[in-house]
Amino acid sequence: DSAGIDDPTAVTLAQAVRRVATTLGARTHRNEYGGAFSGLHRQFGISSYRRMPRGRLYEAMEWLERWYGDLMGEPEPPPDI
């Protein structure tokens, strides 16, 4: 589904980006929100949260969760086999 997401879902996505940015910013002592959104933009080709295709939302949330886990030093979960 290539239709964009609704406002409540866009807020959830923005909160996930903010969590990554806040964690990264605690290390760099800079505002990393723009960098975190730019990463999402590069990875998924979106210019705003609302343009995230519904069909790729889960993938985007997983991507952000992995980034956050990397920042927190969490090991990558084993792949499903």
Number of C-alpha atoms within 10 A of each C-alpha: 7 10 11 19 19 13 11 10 16 18 14 13 21 17 12 19 26 18 17 25 20 19 15 21 15 11 10 10 10 11 13 20 18 12 14 21 20 16 14 21 15 10 11 16 13 16 13 13 21 19 16 24 18 17 13 15 18 12 12 20 16 13 14 21 16 17 17 20 15 13 13 12 9 11 9 9 8 6 5 4 3
